């Protein structure tokens, strides 16, 4: 699920957080109860944000897309997974 797009100074990602509105929703189940926040470069030569040493420093500004990745195992009709306070710096 795409959360949004933005830019990072020098391609350095320092923080990424989010929270669930309902910590344990009763109307759906996630594989391993995990949701991952990923940052993906929108630059043609952009490297993955696996860690600082693999991605490295980049002169200027790097355009990025923030994505939440998860697998739903089952859900009841009408189920929602509400996420708030997404922060990427």
N, C-alpha and C positions, 0 to 999 in steps of 0.2 A: 504494500500500500504506500503510494507516494505521499509524503507529508508536505513537502515543499521544496523550493529551490532557493539558493542563496550564494554567497561567496565567502571565501576564507582568505584572510591576509596571509600571503606567503605559503598558502596551502597547508597551514598548520591547524589541525583539529585538536582542540584542548579539552572539550567537554561535550558529552552527549547524554541526555537524560530524558525520561518521560515517566509518567505514572498512570496506573489504571484507576478509574473512578471506583470500580468494584474489584477489590483485590482477588476474590475467588468467585467469579460469576458462576451461577448455578445452571445457566441455560446453554453453556457451551464448554467444550474441552479443547485445550491446545496441546499439541504434541510436546511432551516433556515440560509443559507449562512455561514455554520460552517464547519471548518476543525479542527480536534483535533489531537494534537501530543501526542501519548501515548508511554510510556516506559514500556516494558515487561521484567521481569526477565527471564533469561535462566537457572537459577539455579533450581535444583529439589525442594528445599525448599524455593524458592523465593516468597516473598509476593508482592501483587500489589502496584504500586507506586501511590496510591490514595492521600496520603500526608505523610509527614515525620513521623508523630506520629503513623500512622498505619503500615507503612513500617519499620521504625526504622533504626538504625545504624547496620552495618554488618562488622565484622572484615575482612580485606583483600579487595579483588576486587570482584565485582559482575558483571557477564556477562549479557548484556542487548541487547534487540532489539528495535529500534525506528520504530514506525509505524504511518503513517498518516491515520486517519479514517474520512470518509465522505460519504454522500449519494448523488448521482446524480439524480435529479428529471427528467431532460430532457437534450438532447444535439442535436446539428446539426452534421451531418456526418463530420468527420475530426476535430472535436473539440479537444482542448487540454487545460489542466490545468497545467500551468507551475509554479513550486515552486522552489525557490532558497534560498540559505543561511540558510540551516537547521543547527541549533546548539543545541547540547545536552551536558551539562556539569554536 
